[in-house]
């Protein structure tokens, strides 16, 4: 059943398809996402989800395979769904929380980086719809109970943030009443701040690159790693979940350079994981090694055995120990 609806998170006009168990939505601002009917309203997370989807789904849509979408709901349901739709990626509430800015300066930095993704050249003026600008600026649309705020309160937030960005000379942001659009132009100070963020990626990065086998039997381990990363306030980046139009190796190396640190899961002697860990170390990245305890004892490589490696018995054990290691070693 196909119909036109209002996006649950940003409120924009969207198309929806439902089979009475799952709801699939295509929104021009949030991009493509799917959830189980029962979990469609993340009551206290809708503002976070709206901004996450805009900054990570909609903004990157031009670099994604058209079939890509985020799944929100129970992980067990996602596993079943992914067998039919392999281009999907699981989105947890923890990952949304990890991405959402914790400070005002972090919010401004994320806004500037997002504007730069839309800007093709210096001096270009880019237009944004009202709902798009609301998601771009991480504006709260809902109260603590998930009810929509008064329009004036939402507009007040947009206005204050736009004024601040103008006053800092980061960008011109102006609203046109006739077209109902915002027009944005990055200024020299804005481009300079973006350069600083990109040059000092290790300081500001929240991404964590995960090097591991994509074998079917490793899926529970993948989710334990994902859970540990998000609980520590970081964002997992796993290569088969990153859609792009480039050759895979340059894209992978780019992701490693953009990461705060790297996790290398070495069970089964995955050659790719060894390569990625070595490249990360060569770029001055902290690398946390993981391996199944039994496999490590049987055939762990001599060079790897010289490194303090997390040896796990099961996925719960791995998650707890990885959380502890991240908190102990990563600033």
Buried (B, 14 or more C-beta within 10 A) or exposed (E): EEEEBEBBBBBBEBBBBBEEEBBBBBBBBBBBBBBBEEEBEBEEBBBBBBBBBBBBBBBBBEBBEEEBBBBBBBBEBBBEBBEEBEBBBBBBBBBBBBBBBEEEEBBBBBBBBBBBEBBEEEEEEBEBBBBBBBBBBBBBBBEEEBEEBEEEEBBEBBEEBBEBBBEBEBBBBEBEEEEEBBBBBBBEEBBEBBEEBEEEEBEBBBBBBBBBBEEEEBBBBBBBBBBBBBBBBBBBBBBEBBBBEEEEEEBBBBBBBBBBBBBBBBBBBBEBBBBBBBBBBEEEBBBBBBBBBEBBEEEBEEEBEEEEBBBBEEBEBBBBBBBEBBEEEBE
